[in-house]
Amino acid sequence: MVDDQPDFLEPIAFWLKTKGYKVRLAYSGKEALERIEEELPHVVSLDIQMPEMDGIETLQHIREKHPDLPVIMVTGVHDGDVFLKAKDLKISGYFPKQGSLQELEKILEPFLRSYEKNLS
Amino acid sequence: MSLVIIFNLVWLRSAWAEGFGTKLDSLTELILIFAGIVGAIAAVALAGFTRKNKPAAAYQSKKIPPVKNISKKISPGDPVLDIVSRINTLSGSKKDRKETFERISNFLNKRIEKEVSSVKQDLTEQYGKIIEEKKLAAAEALEKYKKTFAEKQQTEGVIHSLAEGLMVVNNKGEVMLMNPAAEKLLGVSQKEKMGQPLLDGAKDEQLFSFVKGGADQEDKEIELTSKEDTKKILRSSSAVIEDENGNTVGMVSVLSDITKQKELDQLKSDFVAKVSHELRNPIGVIKQSLSVILSKAAGEVSQQQERFLSNAQRSLDRLSLLIDNLLDLSKLEAKKTDLKTEILSIENIITEVCENMNIWAVNKGIKLKKSIQPNLPKIPIDANKIIQVINNIIGNALKFTLKNGTIIVEARLLKETKRVEVSIADNGPGIPNKDLAKIFDKFQQSSGRSAAEIKGTGLGLAIAKEIVTLHKGKIRAENAEGQGAKFIFTLPLT
C-alpha cells in the first residue's frame, strides 16, 4: 500500500492484517518501487496525489518492469483527467479514500483469491 | 356756377387739345358753351337733389378733406374721363358741377379710405395674429429644443461616463456610436470607426466573433489580445434595435471587462479544489480509523462507545457529502464541467433512479410512482449528471414527505417547445411562496421545515439547477395544487 499519509494507511493495513492478508507499506513513490523490487506483491494500492513522484509517475515506472502487476489507484478527489491517464497505464481498480473497508476488500479480493488458487 | 362752366370749358378744351392734338373750331366751342350751360343747369338740379338727400351739416361743416384734382392724373382712355365728361354734361352751374364732382370724389375717397383702412386693419390684425402664433410656436420649439438638447447632453454625459463600454452598430455592421469605455476596451477610436464597418482594419479575429451572430441577445465572452500582448476578457450583452415595423436596424452592445472577475473565479475554483482535497484527506483518515474501530478488529468496543463512534461516522459522512457537493458546484459554476452527452432514453434513466430510490422510499413508508409518456424521443444528455439531478430532487422529496405520502415522477414531450419535461411532485408540506424564488440558491432550504428534519447539504437543488442549465434546459419549482411541492425541469430534444 502506497500513500504519503501514514494516518490513512495504518488503520487500513491493521484491518487487512486482521483479515489475514500480508501488508507492506511505502510512504512515497520511490519507496514503493524499492519495496516492489524487494518482494513482488500480488496487488498494489497506489495513492495518486503524492509529493515528488506522484501515483501516475510511480505507475509508469512500475509498468516498465511489471506490465501485468495488478494496481489499484486510490484517490481523495476524483479527477477525470488523471483517472483517464491511469486507465491508459492499465489499472485494475479504483478506490476512493472515503470508501468503506468492505468496498476496498471487494476490490482487492479477486487478485488475492487468484493467488490463493494458484497456491493450491 | 358760371365759374364751374368756364372751368369746365377751359378744362374740356385743354383735354381735347391733349387728347386729339387739335384746337376746337368756333362752332364746336359754341356747342360746348351750350353744353356747358345745359350741364350747369343739370348740376344745379343735381345739387338741389343732393342737398335734399345728404345731411346738410356734413356738407356745411366742410370736414370733407379737400378733393384732389383727380382730373390731372387722368390719362386719355381712362374710364374716369367718361365719368368726368358725363358730369360736365349735367345741368347746373360750373360751381355746382365742380362741387358735385368734389363731393363724388370725396365720397369715393372716403369710401376708398374706409375700405383701405378696414382692409389694413384686417390685415394688421391677421398679421399680428400670425406673428403672435409664430412667436409662440418659435418659443415652444426653442423650449423643446432646449429640453431635447439638455436631455441629449445628459444622455451623452451618461453614455460618456459609463464604466461599461457601449456600442451601437447598424444592420451593415457600421459603427454608429461608441463611448470612451468601448474605445478603451476594444482598443479602437470612435473617430476611426464612425460610420465604418467595425471590422475594417481590425486584425483581431475576436472582433469578428463580436459582430458575428450578434443578434442573439445572449451574453457572449470575447477574448482579446491587446497590443501589449495582455489578454482581456470582455463580456458583451447585445440587443437588437428594431424600427416601428419590426425590421432589424442595428444592434446595441454593452461591453464589460471581466478579466479580473475571471481571474478571481479561477482563484476561487482553484482554492475550492485545493481546500476540498485538503479536507477530504483527513476525512478519509478519520473515516477509515473509525471503521476499523467499529469493525472491532482492533478490540472490543462497549455499546456506549459504539453509539458515539457511529454518531461521529454519520456526521463524517455528511461532511464528506457536503465537500463533494461543494466541489461539484464550484466546478459547475466555474463552467469547468464538461458534459459527456449521449443520445439516451430519459425513461431508462428515470426507471434506474426510481429503482435505486425505492429502497429508501419503502423504508420511509412512501410510495414512489412514475408515469412516463410512451415513445418519448431519445435526447442528448450526460446520464450521470441527469441521474444526479433526479436523485437530488427525489431525495429532497423523500426527506420532506411524511409516511404514507406519495411521490410521482412524470415525463412527457412538449411538442411546441421541442423539449422533454420531467416533473417530480410530492404531497409533503410544500414550499412557502416567499421561498419559491430562492429555492435553487445555495444553502437555501424552505423555512417551512424544521432544521431537525433536514439532513441535506443545502446544495442539492443548486447543483440540479446548474446541471439542467448546462444542458440548456430550465428548472422551476411550484406548489402543487392542494398540497406538496413540484419540481419541473425541461431538456431540449436536440
Interface residues (C-beta under 8 A of the other chain):
Chain A: Q5 D7 F8 P11 I12 F14 W15 T18 K19 Q49 G76 V77 K97 Q98 S100 L101
Chain B: A273 S276 H277 R280 N281 P282 I283 G284 V285 K287 Q288 S289 S291 V292 S295 A297 A298 S320 L327
